[in-house]
Amino acid sequence: MHKWLRTESFAAWAFMAPGLILLAVFVFWPIIYGIPLSLTNYSVISRTEYVGLDNFSKAFADRNFLISLWNSLVYVLIVPFIQVFSILMAVLVNNTRIPGIKAFRTAYYIPVVTSMVAVALIWSWLLGNNGVVNYLLSRAGILSEQIYWLSNSSTALYVMMFITMWKGLGYYMMLYLAGLQNIPADLYEAARVDGAGRWRLILAITIPLLRPYILFCTLISLMSALRVFDEVYILTNGNGGPGTATLTSSLYIFQKGMQQFEFGYASALGLIVSVVLAVLSVIVFRLNRKGGVNPY
């Protein structure tokens, strides 16, 4: 035991212990506890009884939940756009010869550290009925009449998706930038000698060597998109409007659990969303394996 305390394994576990404890308490334990809870009608205002799979059958007959799940799946469509744009941004700011490149990096990262409340207020002002966006588009002759971006059921969800993408791009850009700086410059020099152009370098060297980062960023952005909550809650005052146009699964689970106190039913909804997320994660892993050949 004394020798083991001096090993690198002990040091590694010691450093990981605080994070593992937080994960166990705030992630793994709620998931484990949510499984038996989903089989009851647990509520703070009524008697708790075992109901079996009734909550799950109720979920698949719940029109609002199905709409919220569909909206969350639509939200996932921003994931590939986030990855493509953040990689291109990382490639751009990785060029240290550009004057003021550090200022560019800082500017791109500012939305990430900005409070979502502040972001929501800014975009509410920009996209308001008499906001800056409508004004500029009208002056440019693109719009003949105002568009109610946040109160129109046909545009509200996509506006939310754009705001999420705008706020998160800087975060993923920095992760990809770290990956780019770990790629040996000799590989690019050898490829240029062989006549490879800029896009060939990106497709043949940059993308294949960034695969571990792409997998990680894709999974993180996938989970964030499927569980999106803050921006929808703030911009719609917690109701997912107009109507159910921006009602996402996380917001609906919040409404059922924290507003209507149906904790058993909310736990069942959360488990269903978790299964959907697990399936999508497996698909991402499979696609990552198939795309692992360097074409250069």
Buried (B, 14 or more C-beta within 10 A) or exposed (E): EEEEEEEEEEEEEEEEEEEEEEEEEEEEEEEEEBEEBBBBBBBEEEEEEEBEEBBBEBBEEBEEBBBBBBBBBBBBEBBEBBBEBBBEBBBBBBEEEEEEBEEBBEEBBEBBEEEBEEBBEEBBEBBBEEBEBBBEBBEEEEBEEBBBBBBEEEBBBBBBBBBBBBBBBBBBBBBBBEBBEEBEEEBBEEBEEEEBEEEBBBBBBBBBBBBEBBBEBBBBBBBBBBBBBBBBBBBBEBBBBBEBBBBBBBBBBBBBBEEEBBBBBBBBBBBBBBEBBEEBBEEBEEEBEEEEEEEE
